[in-house]
Amino acid sequence: MNKKYLITISFVILIISLIFKYIDIQLINSSQAGSIISSKINKSLKNVDSLPVGLVKLQEAYPEFIDSIGDNFLIWNDGTKMVYYEGIDKTNFDTLINNADLHDQMSMKYEIGGNYKIPHKNFDPGRIRNELFFRKMYGNTKKEVIRHLVAIKWLPNSVNKKLLVTTINGVDKKLIEISNELEKIPH
């Protein structure tokens, strides 16, 4: 696989992690989740509150891509079904990082604000990723990824670096906002 392509995918995933932190996405409790997704969820499900909170969060975060969710799956808008929890015990951190399912990806909560404890070893919410999920969303091939890239100026007043970033999920716009906020911080 092309090294530049892998770097681009890694950068996109890193930026997504930063955006989650920037817009303060927090896990919602399951009673709130039911009212949020009940209009899009599979009508045959009786108890929306029993759905995994991580699945609900994914649908809430990516409504343009995820059509519906069920007990242990999500369905993309193109009809592709993806399993949420594979049921594999991943007590070894290397196994967790290299073979994460969506449940693993959503298992760690980002801490919000400035008063939080120093994280313990291997606590890194943005690092545990299901690669198939992000490839489905942002592109599975170099050509698919490139099709959605635009150039932005990163920190135009200090660094003035041109970055190619994806337009999917408004990443380009959010990154410009982050850049503008960082420029306001005195050096």
trRosetta pair geometry for C-beta under 8 A, 3 or more apart (Angstrom, degrees):
i j d omega theta_ij theta_ji phi_ij phi_ji
1 5 6.2 -108 168 75 92 124
1 6 5.9 95 120 -53 117 109
2 5 4.0 81 77 4 103 112
2 6 6.9 -177 92 -8 55 83
2 142 5.9 25 41 -75 140 138
3 6 5.8 -55 -150 37 34 110
3 7 6.3 35 152 -20 66 105
4 7 5.6 -53 -147 37 33 113
4 8 6.3 37 152 -22 65 104
4 142 7.9 59 90 -128 93 121
5 8 5.7 -53 -149 34 31 112
5 9 6.5 30 153 -16 64 104
5 142 4.4 -81 -102 -93 126 98
5 145 6.8 138 -146 38 85 149
6 9 5.7 -51 -146 37 33 111
6 10 6.2 33 154 -18 65 107
7 10 5.7 -55 -146 39 31 112
7 11 6.2 33 153 -22 65 106
8 11 5.7 -54 -146 35 29 112
8 12 6.4 32 154 -21 64 104
8 142 7.9 96 47 -130 143 75
8 145 5.7 111 121 152 134 146
8 149 7.8 -56 -156 -85 130 135
8 164 7.5 -34 -124 94 110 112
9 12 5.7 -53 -149 34 31 112
9 13 6.5 27 154 -16 64 106
9 134 7.1 114 -168 124 96 124
9 135 7.5 -1 -136 -87 130 77
9 138 7.2 143 -126 97 76 133
9 145 6.8 -89 -72 -104 79 150
10 13 5.8 -57 -149 38 31 110
10 14 6.3 34 152 -20 65 106
11 14 5.6 -53 -147 36 32 113
11 15 6.3 33 154 -19 65 105
11 165 7.8 -116 131 -107 114 77
12 15 5.8 -55 -149 36 30 111
12 16 6.5 34 151 -22 64 103
12 134 7.2 147 106 -179 114 122
12 138 5.4 123 149 -162 155 162
12 145 7.6 -126 -34 -146 151 113
12 165 7.4 142 -101 -149 76 70
12 166 5.5 44 -122 -5 118 127
12 171 7.0 -2 -147 -164 81 171
13 16 5.6 -48 -149 31 34 114
13 17 6.7 38 150 -20 62 101
13 126 7.8 139 150 176 85 91
13 129 5.8 2 -160 -111 136 165
13 134 5.7 -3 -90 -140 103 164
14 17 5.7 -54 -156 33 34 113
14 18 6.6 32 149 -17 66 104
14 126 7.2 72 -129 159 49 130
15 18 5.5 -52 -149 37 37 113
15 19 6.3 39 151 -22 67 103
15 165 6.5 136 -112 -139 174 117
15 171 5.7 74 126 -164 130 118
15 174 8.0 130 167 89 101 113
15 175 6.1 -25 -155 -82 125 117
16 19 5.6 -52 -147 34 32 113
16 20 6.6 38 152 -22 63 100
16 126 7.9 160 90 -144 77 102
16 134 7.6 -145 9 -119 161 118
16 169 7.5 44 -112 83 99 151
16 171 6.9 -54 -78 -106 70 120
17 20 5.8 -50 -153 30 32 113
17 21 6.8 28 151 -13 63 104
17 125 7.5 153 -144 102 106 83
17 126 3.0 60 -139 -138 138 129
17 127 8.0 44 -104 -47 154 45
18 21 5.7 -57 -154 39 35 110
18 22 6.0 37 150 -25 69 109
18 126 7.8 49 -41 -119 49 155
18 178 6.8 39 144 -117 122 164
19 22 5.3 -53 -141 36 34 115
19 23 6.1 9 168 0 69 107
19 169 7.9 127 111 126 166 120
19 171 6.6 -100 -51 -122 150 73
19 174 4.8 41 -120 139 114 153
19 175 7.7 -62 -75 -61 104 69
19 178 7.7 -104 -92 -46 66 134
20 23 6.8 -68 -141 47 22 90
20 25 4.8 -64 -157 31 79 123
20 61 7.9 -8 -104 -132 99 140
20 110 6.1 167 130 -30 109 156
20 126 7.3 177 50 -92 130 101
21 24 7.5 21 178 -74 33 42
21 110 5.7 -150 -94 -164 74 146
21 126 7.8 -43 -35 -58 111 129
22 174 6.7 137 83 -180 147 109
22 177 7.6 125 164 99 143 112
22 178 5.7 -77 -109 -89 151 109
23 174 7.4 -60 -43 -136 116 127
24 112 5.4 65 -143 -129 94 121
25 57 7.4 104 169 -163 118 112
25 61 6.7 27 -133 -95 150 116
25 110 6.9 73 73 40 78 134
26 109 7.4 36 -151 -163 65 108
26 110 7.5 -114 -99 67 56 92
26 112 6.0 -39 -81 -36 111 139
27 53 5.7 55 -167 147 107 132
27 54 7.8 -35 -121 -79 111 60
27 57 6.3 -58 -119 -73 66 139
27 109 5.3 -73 -9 -112 122 113
28 32 4.5 -96 168 81 119 129
28 33 5.6 148 97 -62 111 82
28 36 7.4 68 91 -10 161 148
28 53 6.9 -168 70 -156 60 107
28 56 7.1 -94 63 113 106 127
28 57 7.1 160 22 -83 88 89
28 60 7.7 70 15 -16 131 171
29 32 5.4 91 62 12 72 100
29 33 7.1 -130 105 -13 36 95
29 53 7.2 -60 -145 -109 25 131
30 33 5.0 -49 -144 31 41 122
30 34 6.7 50 159 -29 67 93
30 49 5.0 93 141 -163 108 71
30 50 7.6 67 180 -73 142 14
30 51 7.1 166 -144 62 106 68
30 53 5.5 -99 -74 -77 82 93
30 56 7.3 153 -122 -2 64 156
31 34 6.2 -41 -155 20 33 111
31 35 7.7 22 153 -6 58 101
31 49 6.0 11 -93 -121 54 115
32 35 6.3 -65 -163 39 39 103
32 36 6.3 36 148 -22 72 112
33 36 5.7 -62 -149 35 34 112
33 37 6.3 -9 171 11 71 111
33 48 7.2 -160 111 147 85 98
33 49 7.3 126 69 -118 98 51
33 51 6.7 -132 127 72 133 109
33 53 6.1 -146 -53 -122 154 69
33 56 3.8 -2 -154 -173 126 165
33 57 7.9 -62 -111 -48 118 62
33 60 7.8 -101 -130 -43 82 130
34 37 7.0 -80 -142 49 21 83
34 38 5.8 40 168 -58 64 106
34 48 3.7 119 -132 103 93 117
34 49 4.8 -34 -54 -67 135 69
34 51 7.7 145 -85 27 75 110
35 38 6.1 -32 -131 -3 25 119
36 56 7.0 96 71 -176 121 110
36 60 6.1 4 144 -96 141 115
37 40 5.6 -71 -166 52 71 98
37 41 5.1 77 136 -45 96 107
37 48 6.9 177 77 -163 94 125
37 51 7.8 -69 72 63 142 159
37 56 5.7 -136 -11 -138 144 88
37 59 5.6 63 -115 100 133 140
37 60 6.9 -93 -66 -65 106 84
37 69 6.9 -12 170 34 150 115
38 41 5.7 -52 -131 23 30 116
38 48 5.4 -59 -92 -80 89 166
40 59 7.0 178 93 175 136 132
40 63 7.5 -139 -71 -139 169 99
40 67 7.1 -159 180 168 108 47
40 68 5.7 -160 148 -97 83 74
41 45 5.9 -62 146 43 117 133
41 48 6.0 133 57 -114 168 109
41 51 7.7 -116 -128 -53 142 155
41 68 5.6 121 -133 -152 36 94
41 69 6.2 -46 -119 54 90 74
41 70 7.8 135 -164 -83 91 51
42 45 5.2 90 81 -14 92 103
42 68 5.2 106 -46 163 75 139
42 69 7.6 -123 -4 76 96 34
42 70 5.5 12 13 -86 141 93
45 48 6.2 96 119 -79 120 63
45 51 7.5 28 180 -61 153 110
45 70 6.5 -171 -68 -132 127 71
45 71 7.4 173 -115 -50 118 79
47 50 4.4 51 112 -1 112 114
48 51 6.0 -31 -173 -3 51 116
50 71 7.5 -15 114 -118 105 85
51 55 5.6 -102 167 72 104 125
51 56 5.7 113 109 -53 120 101
51 69 6.3 86 -158 118 140 119
51 70 7.7 -149 -115 165 109 19
51 71 6.8 -127 -110 -111 71 38
52 55 4.5 89 72 2 94 105
52 56 7.1 -165 96 -6 51 85
52 72 7.6 71 -8 -102 125 56
52 84 6.2 167 45 147 145 150
52 85 7.1 138 -56 -28 162 123
52 103 6.9 -65 -177 -110 162 92
52 106 7.8 111 144 90 117 143
53 56 5.5 -55 -152 37 38 114
53 57 6.2 41 150 -23 69 104
53 106 7.7 -173 96 151 75 129
54 57 5.5 -51 -147 34 33 114
54 58 6.5 36 154 -21 64 101
54 84 7.2 141 93 -169 109 118
54 102 6.8 154 135 142 122 88
54 103 6.1 126 72 -125 156 50
54 105 7.5 131 -173 80 131 77
54 106 2.9 120 -144 115 121 151
54 107 7.1 -18 -80 -62 146 47
55 58 5.7 -51 -151 31 33 112
55 59 6.7 27 154 -13 64 103
55 69 4.7 139 160 -166 114 143
55 74 6.2 -174 -150 -65 96 101
55 84 5.2 -34 -82 -115 111 149
55 102 7.3 71 -89 128 72 130
55 106 7.7 -146 -41 26 41 170
56 59 6.0 -58 -152 39 32 106
56 60 6.1 31 151 -19 66 110
56 69 6.9 -147 -80 64 48 162
57 60 5.5 -56 -144 40 31 113
57 61 6.0 26 158 -17 67 110
57 106 6.2 149 61 -141 130 128
58 61 5.9 -59 -142 40 27 106
58 62 6.1 -25 173 27 65 110
58 66 6.2 104 131 -49 91 166
58 69 7.4 123 72 -86 104 135
58 74 6.3 -79 103 -78 135 155
58 102 6.7 -12 -63 -171 156 125
58 106 6.8 -84 -47 -74 102 137
59 62 6.8 -81 -132 61 22 74
59 63 6.6 57 170 -89 64 66
59 66 4.6 -122 -113 104 68 136
59 68 7.5 18 -119 -145 137 20
59 69 5.1 -103 -48 -27 137 124
59 74 6.7 -169 -68 -129 94 118
60 63 7.0 -6 -148 -52 21 95
62 65 4.4 -35 162 44 110 111
62 66 5.0 84 96 -3 99 105
62 137 6.9 -73 -142 -115 144 135
62 169 7.0 -51 -111 -98 83 119
63 66 6.6 -69 -114 56 28 83
64 77 7.5 -46 154 -34 44 145
64 169 7.5 -170 44 -90 129 68
65 76 6.1 -41 166 -142 77 86
65 77 6.0 -117 -161 -5 31 108
65 136 7.8 118 -176 123 128 100
65 137 5.6 -5 -130 -115 163 95
66 69 6.9 19 165 -56 123 91
66 74 5.2 -43 -144 180 116 124
66 75 7.2 108 -163 73 68 46
66 76 6.2 -63 -106 -109 50 48
66 77 7.2 -99 -75 -37 5 78
67 75 4.9 -52 61 102 106 94
67 76 6.4 63 0 140 96 17
67 77 4.8 135 -55 -92 99 51
67 79 7.8 10 12 -76 152 39
68 74 7.3 174 94 -157 41 60
68 75 4.9 6 58 47 82 112
69 73 7.0 176 -155 94 59 50
69 74 4.8 -27 -105 -106 81 75
69 75 7.3 -160 -80 15 33 74
69 84 7.8 56 -155 -61 104 134
70 73 4.9 8 52 55 103 89
70 74 7.7 -173 20 -83 69 31
70 75 7.5 56 -11 -21 101 102
72 83 6.3 -1 140 -155 92 75
72 84 5.0 -138 -171 42 53 105
72 85 5.5 -84 -148 40 102 89
73 81 5.4 1 179 -173 134 97
73 82 6.3 151 -158 77 78 42
73 83 5.6 -47 -100 -107 84 40
73 84 5.8 -137 -79 -15 25 90
74 81 7.5 163 84 -152 40 53
74 82 5.3 -14 59 60 86 96
74 84 6.4 97 -18 -69 86 96
74 102 7.3 177 2 -139 120 177
75 79 6.6 -22 -175 -146 103 31
75 80 7.1 158 -156 79 57 41
75 81 5.3 -25 -101 -99 77 69
75 82 7.8 171 -88 18 30 73
76 79 6.9 -30 74 40 78 21
76 80 4.3 8 36 55 121 93
76 81 7.8 -137 11 -68 79 24
76 82 6.9 64 -31 -10 98 111
76 136 6.4 -117 -88 165 150 133
80 136 7.0 -147 90 -143 152 134
82 102 6.9 95 133 -34 113 137
82 132 7.1 175 -134 116 124 119
82 133 6.8 114 173 -93 160 80
82 136 7.4 -100 -66 -21 144 168
83 86 5.9 84 122 -79 133 71
83 101 6.8 -50 107 -157 95 125
83 102 7.5 -179 108 16 52 112
84 101 7.0 93 153 149 31 111
84 102 4.7 -78 -143 72 57 123
84 103 5.5 87 150 -52 78 87
85 101 6.0 121 -124 109 33 141
85 102 7.2 -90 -58 65 51 82
85 103 3.8 50 -94 -39 87 144
86 101 4.5 -175 -5 -67 103 152
86 103 7.6 -144 12 23 65 120
88 99 7.3 -54 95 129 146 126
88 101 7.4 128 35 -18 103 126
90 95 4.8 -154 -146 109 88 106
90 96 4.2 124 146 -82 125 76
90 99 6.7 -164 -108 78 130 102
90 100 7.7 127 168 -98 177 56
90 104 6.4 2 49 -100 150 134
91 95 7.7 30 54 54 43 129
92 95 4.2 74 77 8 101 112
92 96 6.8 -173 91 -12 51 85
93 96 5.3 -52 -147 35 37 117
93 97 6.2 35 156 -18 69 104
93 122 4.7 -97 -116 -133 143 142
94 97 5.9 -53 -145 38 31 109
94 98 6.0 11 162 -3 66 116
95 98 6.2 -68 -138 49 25 99
95 99 5.6 -31 180 33 66 116
96 99 7.2 -77 -119 57 12 74
96 100 6.1 45 173 -82 57 86
96 104 5.8 -174 -159 -157 86 135
96 128 6.1 -41 150 -120 99 116
97 100 6.7 -16 -142 -39 16 108
97 127 6.5 -33 -121 143 102 101
97 128 6.3 -103 -104 -104 56 68
100 104 4.0 -135 -149 89 85 132
100 105 5.4 104 153 -57 126 79
100 128 4.9 150 -107 -179 149 82
100 129 5.9 122 65 72 145 23
100 130 5.1 -120 105 -71 92 64
100 131 7.9 113 56 -13 95 71
101 104 5.3 103 49 7 61 101
101 105 7.2 -114 105 -6 36 93
101 130 5.8 30 -162 -95 23 124
102 105 5.2 -51 -147 34 38 119
102 106 6.3 19 159 -5 69 109
102 130 5.1 -44 -72 -11 57 156
102 133 6.1 113 -90 -67 96 141
103 106 6.3 -70 -149 47 26 97
103 107 6.3 50 149 -58 63 100
104 107 5.4 -37 -149 -6 32 126
104 128 5.3 -119 143 168 93 126
104 130 7.2 126 61 -58 98 94
105 128 5.4 -165 -106 119 45 88
105 129 5.7 60 -115 -123 109 33
105 130 4.9 -77 -42 -10 136 93
105 133 7.0 -56 -26 27 172 155
107 128 6.9 -35 42 96 102 156
108 123 6.3 162 -143 -158 137 75
108 124 7.3 65 100 71 168 26
108 125 3.8 -147 100 -94 111 82
108 128 6.6 113 12 27 119 131
109 125 6.7 -97 80 -91 8 142
110 125 5.2 -121 -69 60 70 161
110 126 7.8 51 -87 -46 107 88
111 116 3.8 80 166 -127 146 164
111 117 7.9 -152 -108 40 159 63
111 119 7.7 -153 -6 -70 133 101
112 116 7.8 125 53 -54 32 131
113 116 6.7 130 78 -33 82 99
119 123 3.9 -139 -179 81 113 123
119 124 7.3 120 135 -66 155 57
120 123 5.0 85 58 -15 69 123
124 127 3.9 21 119 11 117 127
124 128 7.1 133 88 -19 79 83
125 128 7.0 -65 -156 30 32 98
126 129 7.8 4 170 -57 47 104
129 133 7.4 -133 179 54 78 113
129 134 6.3 -1 177 -17 121 133
130 133 4.2 68 91 -1 106 115
130 134 7.2 153 88 -7 61 84
131 134 6.0 -64 -152 43 38 103
131 135 6.0 37 153 -21 73 109
132 135 5.6 -55 -140 39 31 112
132 136 6.2 37 157 -25 65 105
133 136 5.9 -58 -155 31 25 112
133 137 6.6 11 154 -8 61 111
134 137 5.7 -59 -144 43 35 107
134 138 5.5 -9 173 16 74 115
135 138 6.8 -69 -118 56 21 80
135 139 6.8 -69 -159 92 56 34
135 140 4.4 66 170 -100 104 71
136 140 7.0 30 -80 -61 37 103
137 168 6.6 141 155 157 87 145
137 169 7.6 18 169 -32 124 121
138 144 7.8 117 129 125 48 102
138 145 6.2 33 144 -111 89 84
138 148 7.3 -131 -159 63 67 145
138 166 5.9 -64 -143 -105 105 167
138 168 5.6 -167 -110 56 71 155
139 142 7.8 73 140 -124 128 5
139 143 7.7 -158 -169 82 126 47
139 144 3.1 170 -147 113 100 99
139 145 3.7 -165 77 -62 148 60
139 146 7.8 160 -176 9 170 49
139 147 7.1 155 -99 36 136 100
139 148 6.8 -163 -43 19 126 119
140 144 5.7 40 38 41 57 154
141 144 4.7 98 52 6 77 102
141 145 7.1 -144 93 -4 41 86
142 145 5.8 -59 -151 37 31 110
142 146 6.1 29 156 -20 68 111
143 146 5.9 -55 -141 37 28 110
143 147 6.5 41 156 -34 61 102
144 147 5.9 -47 -154 18 29 119
144 148 7.7 4 158 -1 56 105
145 148 6.8 -82 -170 42 33 95
145 149 6.9 40 145 -41 71 108
145 166 7.3 -79 -162 -87 73 112
146 149 5.5 -50 -149 11 42 120
148 166 4.8 27 119 -146 110 85
148 167 5.1 -130 -176 36 85 86
148 168 5.2 20 170 -32 152 96
149 164 4.4 21 -180 175 124 104
149 165 6.6 143 -143 70 75 16
149 166 6.0 -51 -90 -87 58 51
149 167 7.6 -173 -102 -13 12 82
150 164 7.1 166 79 -147 20 64
150 165 6.7 -34 61 64 69 67
150 166 7.9 84 16 -151 76 13
150 167 5.6 63 -4 -57 117 102
150 172 5.3 19 59 -110 116 153
151 162 5.3 -12 -164 -169 111 104
151 163 7.1 145 -150 75 58 37
151 164 5.8 -37 -90 -91 62 66
152 162 7.4 153 76 -151 34 56
152 163 5.5 -23 61 63 84 89
152 165 5.8 -21 13 24 118 117
152 172 5.7 168 -49 -158 131 88
152 175 6.1 129 75 98 162 117
152 176 5.6 -123 -157 -73 136 93
152 179 7.4 -177 143 -7 121 155
153 156 4.2 46 134 -81 129 101
153 160 6.3 -23 -167 -145 108 56
153 161 7.3 135 -160 68 57 37
153 162 6.3 -37 -100 -94 59 59
153 163 7.8 135 -121 18 12 80
153 179 7.4 150 103 157 63 160
154 159 5.9 -35 108 87 88 127
154 160 7.8 141 72 -144 59 7
154 161 4.5 -27 59 68 107 92
154 162 7.4 175 10 -95 87 8
154 163 4.8 59 -33 -12 121 121
154 175 7.4 -50 -100 159 90 109
154 179 5.4 -138 -144 -110 52 131
155 158 4.8 -52 162 57 113 93
155 159 3.8 61 82 28 122 105
155 160 6.8 -85 99 -39 71 37
155 161 6.8 32 50 21 92 91
155 179 5.4 -132 -56 -156 51 95
155 182 6.1 -61 -93 97 99 121
155 183 5.9 162 -136 -76 68 92
156 159 7.9 -39 -63 62 13 67
156 160 5.2 55 -149 -102 44 72
156 179 7.3 74 -9 154 79 127
156 183 7.3 -12 45 -90 71 145
157 160 7.3 137 -7 -58 7 91
157 183 5.2 94 35 -147 119 121
158 183 6.6 -174 -3 -119 108 81
158 187 6.8 150 -115 -68 138 139
163 175 7.4 -104 86 151 139 146
165 171 5.6 -135 160 118 111 107
165 172 4.9 153 94 -93 110 73
165 175 5.5 -56 166 21 177 161
166 169 7.6 39 112 38 114 85
166 171 4.9 46 75 51 85 136
166 172 6.7 -137 92 -42 35 89
167 170 7.4 1 -177 -95 56 27
167 171 7.0 -154 -128 45 10 84
167 172 5.1 -21 -100 0 59 127
168 171 6.3 18 70 1 61 112
170 173 4.5 -45 -174 42 89 116
170 174 5.6 91 124 -24 90 97
171 174 5.8 -58 -144 41 31 109
171 175 6.0 32 158 -22 67 109
172 175 5.9 -58 -147 36 26 111
172 176 6.6 28 154 -19 61 105
173 176 5.7 -53 -152 33 32 112
173 177 6.6 34 149 -18 64 104
174 177 5.5 -52 -153 35 36 115
174 178 6.4 37 150 -19 67 103
175 178 5.5 -48 -145 36 35 113
175 179 6.2 41 152 -22 64 104
176 179 5.5 -51 -147 36 31 115
176 180 6.4 33 153 -19 64 105
177 180 5.8 -56 -149 36 30 111
177 181 6.4 29 153 -17 64 105
178 181 5.8 -55 -149 37 32 110
178 182 6.3 30 153 -18 66 107
179 182 5.8 -57 -148 37 29 110
179 183 6.4 34 152 -25 63 105
180 183 5.6 -51 -149 29 32 116
180 184 7.1 37 151 -25 60 100
181 184 5.9 -52 -161 23 37 114
181 185 7.7 42 145 -27 62 95
182 185 5.8 -43 -164 14 45 114
